[in-house]
Amino acid sequence: MRHPRVAALLFGLWGLGVCAAAAGAAGPDGSWHWRQAGYSGGGRFTAAVVDPASPETVYVGSDVAGFFRSRDGATTFTPLGRDLTGFAVADILPTAGAGLLILTDDGLYVSRDQGDTQRRVSDVRYQNREPGSHLLLAGPDGIFYVATDTEGVFRLEPTEGNWVSLPLGLSGTKVNSLALAGEQLYAATDQGVARLSGGDFEPWDRGLPTRADVTDMAYQGGRLYCLVKDQGVYALAGDFWQFRGPNPALVPGLGRTAYKNFGTDPSRPGSLFLATHPKSWPHRLLVSLDAGLQWQLVTRFEPDKQSPDWGRGQDATERITFSPDGRLGLLTDWWRLWRSRDGGGSWQECRGGLQNTVVNAVVVHPDDPKRLFLAASDNGLMVSADGGATWRRSMAGVEEGDARAVALAPGRPDTVYLLMTPWKPGHTADTAFFYLYRSDDGGATWRRFRFHDQRKTLTVAHASGLPCALAVSQAQPDQVFVAISGYGIYALDTTQAPADGQDAPARNVATGLDTPYFAGSGALLLVPGNPETLYAATLEGGIWRTRDGGTTWESLPATRGFVFALAVDPGDPKHFLAAAARKTVLETRDGGATWTTHPLPGARPDQVPAACVAFGPAGSGLAAVGTTAYNNQAADGLFVSRDGGKTFAPAASAQPRIGINALAANPVQPGAVYVGFNGLGLYAAEPEK
């Protein structure tokens, strides 16, 4: 994603995408139909490649959502990766004999059917979520070279079973790129350039700065180039590196900057495309058509006019690549994919199904089910008035950043509350600031209710320090509770916004709640008809309850452990469901006095919890539970109940097994529920007829 986040720590949850899933009994064979249903939000696309054997076939990798394929030159995309167990893709390499190679944070995968299915063939992995470039190389005689971020470089030989891997050296060094120049293998690392010689790597740094951070390499037109982060491009002449620019003084508008990656057009010897480092602002793309002697800025970027993204124009570039004939160029950045059909002179944004969206909560307007509210990381609040067909940003008066949760006031659904984490929250050494916003016109405009507390040093692994949930009082819609993981639960009166420059008064009402650690927007529950009673789902401590607005709290012992979310049956205020660890659902029908445990079907690995839960309309018997996985591992999908939560069945999907972390029922369409995925955007799933 655009800015590195403190994830929900144990869980590694960078964010959520959203989909609409029509729940209920599946078709006769238990099958489900899934389709995209709208929002294609921004995300960090970490890899891109054109298949040399099929120049209109494109593969794009994501940092959280596996990879995508296009068969029409990057016009439309399909998500792939059902067989992956790690979804941070570092590199992709189409090959003539071995198939498609996919390097992830959980190992190396091979696909023999252009990505439709994948098989894990090696433990060799790249765990850094901001990888380098050109990490996979095809060598001679059917072997391959793979770079890693901690274990060095490997030689891999395909076999019928798991591939044979041989470590070649550089263990403990972050390798950013590999290149073959003739028969010589070179590695770009954060400590300089190394060349494989005599079975081991030796420094090959003459002409480079000492211990240079070399971020990329490329071999083009018979010449090897490397990219030094804080200087620019060097070309290898014999055993000496010669600086090739760019000289900031000779490129108007460039200024002093740092660089991360570059690409070449194979059809034009001497063509080099150079991208600035994500930490250098503004982000630039440069081109040289004479092997680096002269450079100029590329400025022709045409965004998708229908895009609601915060970012417009080129952002922090991750990859630059061209087809062998130079007719198709691809550039990925921290928001989108760009396509060039004129050799890189101009670029157009491509969005057709390429979704790496981060949405932390979804809410449906009770009086108009076509109005949807999405709390999205990076993009803030996204609103749809047509059931997800189109979207717009609704951030007038709101600091840019991550939208963590959204809620509508009971009885006053045009009063909307938004919980934000700005990119620059303004924390000091002693004070932490938190941001709540209120809109009384359906999200068109906002008033800020920033509040603060003494900054804490958090030592518990699952205490993220991030806002994650809010709940609005049923009896007094101006009263709001906000959960901050590791800090507590705060009560705010939003009747009147504070004066400019002032913070809103907020009272931490979690005194006595021993485990104030929360994950996700479903962590708080206010029960209709009982305004002083608040339930909190906590990590480690299970469910807690206060009956006096937070003055005192009691633990519900039968629920001890990791509980992620709560939901109340709209037809029975004493009937709750709770999503808990190891694919477990907890149920009470007496307001929390007693609880029954319902394991979800199938295997129940320790790393896969039930993470979110929602009821359908009153009397429908519908309940839905979504699973996620710690550290962005493979989850187990969506489960649906038709008997109010007693029994569940899986809603089968061919999509990648990415975690689900937010659910909301459609109040007027029985059986329909909106589901939040970790990076797959908005989908509709329906049981086959």
C-alpha positions in Angstrom: 0.0 0.0 0.0 1.0 3.6 -0.3 2.4 4.1 3.1 3.8 1.3 5.3 1.5 0.6 8.2 1.7 -1.0 11.6 -0.5 -4.0 10.7 -2.8 -5.5 13.2 0.5 -6.9 14.4 -0.3 -10.6 15.0 -2.4 -10.7 12.0 -0.5 -8.7 9.4 -3.7 -7.2 8.2 -2.7 -4.4 5.8 -6.3 -3.7 5.0 -9.4 -4.9 3.5 -11.0 -5.0 0.1 -14.8 -5.3 -0.1 -17.2 -7.5 -2.0 -20.9 -8.1 -2.1 -21.7 -11.7 -1.6 -25.2 -13.1 -1.9 -25.3 -15.6 0.9 -27.7 -18.4 1.5 -28.0 -22.0 0.4 -25.6 -22.7 -2.5 -26.6 -24.3 -5.7 -27.3 -28.1 -6.0 -23.6 -28.8 -6.1 -22.6 -26.3 -3.5 -21.1 -24.0 -6.1 -21.0 -20.2 -6.0 -20.6 -17.5 -8.7 -18.3 -14.6 -7.9 -17.9 -11.5 -10.0 -16.4 -8.0 -9.5 -18.9 -5.4 -8.5 -17.3 -2.1 -8.8 -14.6 -0.3 -6.9 -11.0 -0.8 -8.2 -9.0 1.0 -5.5 -5.3 1.9 -5.3 -2.7 -0.5 -4.0 1.0 -1.3 -4.3 1.7 -3.4 -7.3 5.1 -5.0 -6.8 5.8 -6.8 -10.1 4.8 -6.6 -13.7 5.9 -8.7 -16.8 4.8 -9.2 -20.4 4.8 -12.8 -21.5 7.4 -13.0 -24.4 5.5 -15.9 -26.0 2.2 -14.0 -25.9 2.8 -10.2 -26.0 -0.8 -9.3 -25.0 -0.6 -11.5 -21.9 0.4 -9.5 -18.8 1.0 -10.5 -15.2 1.0 -8.1 -12.3 1.9 -8.9 -8.7 0.5 -7.3 -5.5 2.0 -6.8 -2.0 -1.1 -8.4 -0.3 -3.4 -9.9 -3.0 -1.4 -12.4 -5.0 -1.2 -11.7 -8.7 -3.4 -10.8 -11.7 -3.4 -11.7 -15.4 -4.5 -9.9 -18.4 -4.9 -11.5 -21.9 -5.7 -8.2 -23.7 -2.7 -6.1 -23.1 -3.6 -4.8 -19.6 -7.1 -3.7 -20.5 -8.9 -6.2 -18.2 -7.5 -8.3 -15.4 -8.4 -11.5 -13.5 -7.1 -12.2 -10.0 -5.1 -15.4 -9.6 -3.5 -17.3 -6.7 -6.0 -19.7 -5.3 -3.2 -22.1 -4.5 -0.9 -19.5 -2.9 -0.3 -19.5 0.9 1.6 -16.2 0.8 0.2 -13.2 -1.1 3.1 -10.7 -1.2 4.5 -11.3 -4.7 8.0 -10.2 -5.2 8.6 -11.2 -8.8 7.0 -13.1 -11.8 8.8 -14.8 -14.6 7.2 -16.4 -17.7 9.4 -19.2 -19.1 9.3 -21.3 -22.2 9.9 -24.7 -20.5 9.2 -24.5 -16.8 6.0 -22.5 -16.9 5.2 -19.3 -14.9 7.3 -18.7 -11.8 5.9 -16.7 -8.9 8.2 -15.6 -6.1 6.3 -14.8 -2.9 6.9 -14.2 0.8 6.0 -17.9 1.4 8.1 -19.6 -1.3 8.5 -20.1 -5.0 5.5 -21.3 -7.1 5.2 -22.6 -10.6 2.1 -22.6 -12.8 1.9 -24.7 -16.0 -1.4 -23.2 -17.1 -0.6 -19.5 -17.3 -1.4 -18.8 -13.7 -4.7 -20.6 -13.3 -3.2 -23.1 -10.8 0.0 -22.9 -8.8 2.3 -25.4 -7.2 4.8 -24.6 -4.5 8.1 -26.0 -5.5 10.7 -24.4 -3.2 11.1 -22.8 0.2 13.2 -20.0 -1.4 11.3 -16.8 -0.7 11.4 -13.0 -0.6 9.9 -11.8 2.7 10.4 -8.0 2.4 7.1 -6.5 1.4 8.9 -3.8 -0.6 11.0 -6.0 -2.9 13.6 -5.1 -5.4 13.4 -5.7 -9.1 14.5 -8.6 -11.5 14.7 -11.2 -8.7 14.0 -14.2 -11.0 16.3 -15.0 -13.9 16.4 -17.8 -16.5 19.9 -19.2 -16.8 21.4 -21.6 -19.2 20.4 -25.2 -19.6 17.0 -24.8 -18.0 18.2 -23.6 -14.6 17.0 -20.5 -12.7 18.5 -17.9 -10.4 16.5 -16.5 -7.5 17.4 -13.5 -5.2 16.2 -13.3 -1.6 16.2 -10.5 1.0 18.0 -12.4 3.8 19.4 -15.7 2.5 21.3 -14.6 -0.6 21.1 -16.0 -4.1 20.0 -19.5 -5.1 20.5 -21.7 -8.2 17.3 -23.7 -8.8 16.9 -26.7 -11.0 13.4 -27.9 -12.0 12.4 -31.4 -11.1 9.2 -33.4 -11.1 8.7 -32.8 -7.4 10.2 -29.9 -5.3 12.9 -28.1 -7.2 16.6 -28.6 -6.2 18.0 -25.4 -4.7 21.7 -24.6 -4.3 22.8 -21.5 -2.3 25.4 -19.5 -4.2 26.2 -16.9 -1.5 25.4 -13.5 -0.1 23.5 -14.9 2.8 22.5 -12.2 5.3 22.5 -9.5 2.5 19.4 -7.9 1.0 19.7 -8.7 -2.8 17.7 -6.1 -4.8 18.3 -7.4 -8.4 20.0 -10.0 -10.5 21.4 -9.7 -14.1 23.1 -12.0 -16.5 25.8 -10.4 -18.7 26.8 -13.0 -21.2 27.5 -16.0 -18.9 28.3 -13.9 -15.8 25.8 -13.6 -13.0 25.7 -10.2 -11.1 23.8 -9.3 -8.0 22.8 -5.8 -6.9 22.7 -5.6 -3.1 22.4 -2.9 -0.4 26.2 -3.3 0.0 27.3 -2.9 -3.6 27.5 -5.2 -6.7 28.8 -8.8 -6.5 29.8 -11.1 -9.3 29.6 -14.9 -9.2 33.1 -16.3 -9.8 34.5 -19.7 -8.9 31.4 -20.8 -7.2 31.1 -17.8 -4.9 30.3 -14.1 -5.1 33.1 -11.5 -5.1 32.7 -7.7 -4.8 32.6 -6.0 -8.2 32.5 -2.4 -7.1 35.3 -0.5 -8.9 34.0 3.0 -9.7 31.0 2.7 -7.3 30.7 4.6 -4.0 31.8 2.6 -1.0 29.1 0.1 0.2 26.7 1.6 -2.3 23.0 0.7 -2.0 22.5 -0.7 -5.5 18.7 -0.9 -6.0 18.5 -2.4 -9.6 20.4 -3.8 -12.5 19.7 -4.4 -16.2 21.6 -5.8 -19.2 20.7 -4.1 -22.4 22.4 -3.7 -25.8 25.4 -5.7 -24.7 26.0 -3.4 -21.7 25.4 -4.0 -18.0 23.9 -1.1 -15.9 23.4 -0.7 -12.2 21.4 1.8 -10.2 22.9 3.4 -7.1 20.1 4.7 -4.9 21.5 8.2 -4.0 23.3 8.9 -7.3 21.9 7.3 -10.4 22.9 5.0 -13.3 26.4 3.4 -13.8 27.5 1.3 -16.8 30.1 -1.4 -16.6 33.1 -1.0 -18.9 35.5 -3.9 -18.4 35.8 -4.2 -14.6 35.0 -0.5 -13.9 31.7 1.3 -13.4 31.2 4.6 -15.2 28.6 7.1 -14.0 25.9 7.7 -16.7 23.7 10.2 -14.9 21.3 11.8 -14.6 22.9 15.1 -13.6 20.2 17.0 -11.7 21.5 20.3 -12.9 20.9 19.2 -16.5 17.3 18.0 -16.1 14.9 20.9 -15.5 12.6 20.1 -12.6 14.4 17.1 -11.3 16.4 18.3 -8.3 18.4 16.1 -6.0 16.7 12.8 -5.5 17.1 9.1 -4.9 16.3 6.2 -7.3 14.8 2.7 -7.0 14.4 1.0 -10.3 14.7 1.2 -14.0 13.7 -0.7 -17.1 14.8 -1.0 -20.7 13.1 -1.3 -24.1 14.6 -4.5 -25.7 13.7 -3.2 -29.1 15.7 0.0 -28.8 19.4 -0.4 -27.7 20.5 2.4 -25.4 16.9 3.1 -24.1 16.8 3.4 -20.3 13.8 4.3 -18.1 14.6 5.4 -14.6 12.2 5.9 -11.6 12.8 7.9 -8.5 12.7 6.2 -5.0 9.4 6.2 -3.1 11.0 8.3 -0.4 11.8 11.1 -2.9 8.9 13.5 -3.6 7.7 14.3 -6.2 8.0 11.0 -7.9 9.5 11.1 -11.4 10.1 9.0 -14.4 13.1 9.8 -16.6 14.2 8.4 -20.0 17.5 8.3 -21.9 17.7 7.1 -25.5 21.5 7.2 -25.7 22.6 4.8 -23.0 22.5 7.5 -20.3 24.3 10.4 -21.9 21.2 12.6 -21.9 18.1 12.4 -19.7 14.7 14.0 -19.8 11.5 13.8 -17.6 8.5 11.8 -18.9 5.5 13.9 -18.1 2.6 12.5 -20.1 0.5 10.5 -17.6 -3.2 10.2 -18.3 -5.2 9.0 -15.3 -8.5 7.2 -15.6 -11.1 9.9 -15.5 -13.5 7.7 -13.6 -11.0 6.8 -10.9 -12.0 8.0 -7.4 -8.4 7.5 -6.0 -6.7 10.1 -3.9 -3.6 9.8 -6.0 -3.6 11.4 -9.5 -0.7 11.0 -11.9 2.5 9.0 -11.4 3.2 7.8 -7.9 6.1 5.8 -6.4 7.2 3.5 -9.2 7.7 -0.2 -8.4 8.4 -1.8 -11.8 9.1 -0.7 -15.5 9.0 -3.3 -18.2 8.4 -3.7 -21.9 7.5 -6.5 -24.3 10.3 -7.8 -26.4 9.1 -5.9 -29.4 8.7 -2.7 -27.4 5.0 -2.3 -28.4 3.7 -2.6 -24.8 5.2 -0.9 -21.8 4.1 -1.4 -18.3 4.8 0.8 -15.2 3.4 -0.1 -11.7 3.4 2.3 -8.8 1.9 2.5 -5.3 -1.6 3.2 -6.7 -2.0 1.7 -10.1 -0.8 0.2 -13.4 0.2 2.4 -16.4 0.4 1.2 -20.0 2.4 2.7 -22.9 1.8 2.0 -26.6 4.4 4.5 -27.9 7.6 3.3 -26.4 7.2 5.0 -23.1 6.6 8.5 -24.3 3.1 8.6 -22.8 1.3 6.4 -20.2 -2.4 5.6 -19.6 -3.8 4.3 -16.4 -5.2 0.8 -16.5 -7.9 -0.3 -14.0 -10.0 -3.0 -15.5 -10.3 -5.4 -12.6 -6.8 -4.7 -11.2 -7.8 -4.4 -7.6 -5.6 -4.2 -4.6 -8.0 -2.2 -2.4 -7.7 -1.6 1.3 -11.1 -1.2 2.9 -11.5 -1.6 6.6 -15.3 -1.5 7.0 -18.5 -1.5 5.0 -21.9 -0.1 6.0 -25.2 -0.1 4.1 -27.7 2.7 4.5 -30.8 1.3 6.2 -33.2 3.3 4.1 -31.5 3.1 0.8 -29.6 -0.2 0.3 -27.8 1.1 -2.8 -25.9 3.6 -0.7 -22.7 2.0 0.5 -20.0 3.5 2.7 -16.4 2.0 2.6 -13.7 2.9 5.1 -10.6 2.5 3.0 -6.9 2.8 3.8 -5.2 5.6 1.8 -8.4 6.6 0.0 -10.4 7.5 3.1 -14.2 7.3 2.9 -15.6 5.9 -0.4 -19.3 6.3 -1.1 -21.5 4.6 -3.7 -25.1 5.7 -4.5 -25.8 2.9 -7.0 -24.9 -0.3 -5.1 -21.2 -0.2 -6.0 -21.4 0.5 -9.7 -19.6 3.8 -9.2 -17.8 5.4 -6.3 -16.7 8.8 -5.1 -14.4 10.0 -2.4 -16.1 11.8 0.5 -13.4 13.6 2.4 -14.3 17.3 2.5 -12.7 18.5 5.7 -11.0 15.3 6.6 -7.2 14.8 6.9 -5.9 12.3 4.3 -5.0 8.9 5.5 -6.5 5.6 6.5 -10.2 5.3 7.2 -10.4 2.7 9.9 -14.2 2.5 10.6 -17.5 4.1 9.6 -20.9 4.0 11.4 -24.3 5.5 10.9 -26.3 7.0 13.8 -29.3 4.8 14.7 -32.5 6.6 13.7 -30.5 9.3 11.9 -28.7 7.5 9.1 -27.5 10.7 7.4 -25.4 11.3 10.5 -22.2 9.4 9.7 -19.2 8.9 11.9 -15.7 8.2 10.5 -12.6 7.0 12.3 -9.3 8.0 10.7 -5.6 7.5 11.1 -4.0 10.4 9.1 -0.7 9.9 7.4 0.7 12.6 9.7 -1.3 12.2 13.0 1.0 14.7 14.8 1.9 12.5 17.7 4.5 13.9 20.1 6.8 12.1 22.5 4.2 12.5 25.2 0.8 12.7 23.4 -1.0 10.5 21.0 -3.8 12.0 18.8 -6.8 10.2 17.4 -9.3 11.5 14.8 -13.0 11.1 14.7 -15.2 12.9 12.2 -18.9 13.6 12.0 -21.1 14.4 9.0 -24.8 15.3 9.1 -25.3 15.4 5.4 -24.5 11.8 4.5 -20.8 12.3 4.2 -20.7 15.3 2.0 -19.0 17.5 4.6 -17.3 16.7 7.9 -16.5 18.2 11.3 -13.4 17.1 13.2 -13.4 15.7 16.8 -9.8 15.1 17.4 -8.9 13.8 20.9 -5.7 12.8 22.6 -4.3 10.8 25.5 -0.9 10.2 27.0 1.3 8.3 24.6 2.0 4.7 25.6 4.8 2.4 25.1 3.1 -0.8 23.9 4.8 -4.0 24.7 2.0 -6.5 23.9 2.5 -7.8 20.3 -1.2 -7.5 19.4 -1.6 -3.9 20.7 -1.2 -2.0 17.5 -1.9 1.5 18.9 -4.4 2.1 16.1 -8.0 3.1 16.1 -10.1 0.2 14.9 -13.8 0.4 15.9 -16.6 2.8 16.8 -20.1 2.4 18.1 -23.0 5.0 18.3 -25.4 5.0 21.1 -28.9 3.8 20.2 -30.6 6.2 22.7 -28.3 9.2 22.1 -26.9 9.4 18.6 -24.5 12.1 19.6 -22.7 9.8 22.0 -19.9 7.7 20.4 -17.5 5.0 21.7 -14.1 4.6 20.0 -11.8 1.6 20.5 -8.0 2.2 20.2 -6.0 -1.0 20.4 -3.6 -0.9 23.4 -5.2 2.3 24.8 -8.8 1.6 25.6 -12.3 2.7 24.8 -13.1 6.4 24.7 -16.5 8.0 25.1 -17.2 11.3 23.2 -20.1 13.7 23.0 -20.3 15.1 19.5 -23.1 17.5 20.0 -20.9 20.4 19.4 -17.6 20.4 17.5 -14.6 21.9 19.4 -13.3 25.3 18.4 -10.6 25.5 15.8 -7.3 24.3 17.2 -8.9 22.6 20.2 -9.4 18.9 20.9 -12.7 17.3 21.8 -13.1 16.1 25.4 -12.9 12.3 25.5 -13.1 10.0 28.5 -11.3 6.6 28.6 -14.0 4.3 29.9 -11.9 1.1 29.8 -10.7 1.2 33.3 -10.9 -2.3 34.6 -10.9 -3.8 31.2 -7.6 -5.7 31.5 -7.1 -6.6 27.8 -7.8 -3.4 25.7 -6.5 -5.0 22.5 -8.8 -4.9 19.5 -8.8 -5.9 15.8 -11.2 -4.7 13.2 -14.3 -2.6 13.0 -16.6 -5.2 14.7 -14.9 -5.1 18.1 -17.6 -2.9 19.8 -21.3 -3.7 20.2 -24.1 -1.6 21.6 -27.3 -3.5 22.1 -30.6 -1.9 21.0 -32.8 -1.0 24.0 -30.0 -1.0 26.5 -28.0 2.2 26.1 -25.6 1.7 29.1 -24.5 -1.8 28.0 -21.5 -2.1 25.8 -19.7 -5.3 24.7 -16.0 -5.4 23.6 -14.3 -8.2 21.7 -10.7 -8.3 22.8 -7.6 -10.2 21.8 -6.4 -12.4 24.6 -9.1 -11.5 27.0 -12.3 -12.6 25.2 -15.5 -10.6 25.5 -16.0 -7.9 28.2 -19.2 -6.1 29.2 -20.1 -2.9 30.9 -23.7 -2.2 32.1 -23.0 1.3 33.3 -21.5 3.0 30.3 -17.9 2.0 31.1 -17.7 2.8 34.8 -17.2 -0.9 35.6 -16.4 -3.9 33.4 -16.8 -7.6 33.8 -15.1 -10.4 31.8 -17.4 -13.1 30.4 -15.2 -16.1 31.4 -16.7 -18.6 28.8 -15.3 -16.4 26.0 -11.7 -16.0 27.2 -9.1 -16.0 24.4 -8.9 -14.1 21.1 -12.2 -12.7 20.0 -12.3 -10.4 16.9 -15.8 -9.2 16.3 -19.4 -9.2 17.6 -22.9 -9.0 16.0 -26.4 -8.9 17.4 -29.4 -10.5 15.8 -31.7 -7.7 14.7 -34.7 -9.8 15.6 -33.5 -10.8 19.1 -31.4 -8.3 21.2 -30.2 -11.2 23.4 -28.8 -13.3 20.5 -25.2 -12.6 19.7 -22.5 -14.2 17.6 -18.8 -13.7 18.1 -15.9 -14.5 15.7 -13.1 -16.1 17.6 -9.7 -17.9 17.1 -9.2 -21.2 15.3 -12.3 -20.8 13.0 -14.7 -20.7 16.0 -18.0 -18.9 16.4 -19.4 -18.2 19.9 -23.1 -17.9 20.3 -25.3 -16.6 23.2 -29.0 -16.4 23.3 -29.3 -14.9 26.8 -27.3 -11.7 26.4 -24.0 -13.2 27.3 -24.8 -15.2 30.4 -24.0 -18.5 28.7 -22.2 -19.3 25.4 -22.1 -22.2 23.0 -19.1 -22.8 20.8 -19.6 -23.7 17.1 -16.5 -24.8 15.2 -16.6 -23.9 11.5 -16.4 -26.8 9.0 -13.1 -28.2 7.8 -9.6 -28.1 9.3 -9.0 -25.5 12.0 -5.4 -24.4 11.9 -4.1 -22.2 14.6 -3.3 -19.3 12.2 -6.8 -19.0 10.8 -9.4 -17.3 13.0 -13.0 -16.3 12.4 -12.5 -12.6 12.0 -15.9 -11.0 11.4 -19.6 -11.8 11.7 -22.9 -10.4 10.6 -26.6 -11.2 10.8 -29.1 -10.9 7.9 -32.4 -9.1 8.3 -34.7 -10.0 11.2 -36.3 -13.3 10.7 -34.1 -14.4 7.8 -32.1 -16.9 9.8 -29.0 -15.7 7.9 -25.6 -15.3 9.5 -22.2 -15.0 7.8 -18.7 -15.4 9.1 -15.5 -14.5 7.4 -12.1 -16.0 8.1 -8.6 -14.4 8.0 -5.1 -15.6 8.8 -2.2 -14.2 10.8 0.7 -12.7 8.9 -1.2 -12.6 5.6 -1.3 -16.3 5.2 -4.0 -18.2 3.4 -7.4 -17.9 5.1 -10.4 -20.2 4.6 -13.1 -18.0 3.0 -16.7 -17.2 3.8 -19.1 -19.4 5.8 -22.9 -19.0 5.7 -25.6 -20.1 8.1 -29.4 -20.4 7.4 -30.3 -21.3 11.0 -29.2 -18.2 12.8 -25.6 -19.4 13.5 -26.1 -23.0 14.7 -24.6 -24.5 11.6 -22.4 -23.1 8.8 -21.5 -24.2 5.3 -18.6 -22.7 3.1 -19.4 -20.3 0.3 -17.0 -21.8 -2.2 -14.8 -19.5 -4.3 -12.1 -19.8 -6.9 -10.5 -16.5 -5.7 -7.2 -16.4 -3.8 -7.6 -17.4 -0.1 -7.2 -13.8 1.2 -8.5 -12.9 4.6 -12.0 -11.5 5.1 -12.3 -8.9 7.8 -15.6 -7.0 7.4 -19.2 -8.0 6.8 -22.5 -6.1 6.5 -25.9 -7.5 5.6 -28.2 -5.9 3.1 -31.2 -4.9 5.1 -33.8 -5.3 2.4 -32.5 -8.1 0.3 -32.7 -11.4 2.2 -29.6 -13.5 1.8 -27.2 -10.7 0.6 -24.2 -9.7 2.6 -21.3 -7.4 1.9 -17.9 -9.0 2.6 -14.5 -7.4 3.2 -11.5 -9.0 1.6 -7.8 -8.2 2.2 -6.9 -6.7 -1.2 -9.4 -8.1 -3.7 -11.8 -5.1 -4.1 -15.5 -5.4 -4.5 -17.1 -8.7 -5.6 -20.6 -10.2 -5.8 -20.9 -13.8 -5.0 -24.2 -15.7 -5.7 -25.1 -19.4 -5.2 -25.4 -21.0 -8.6 -29.0 -21.7 -9.6 
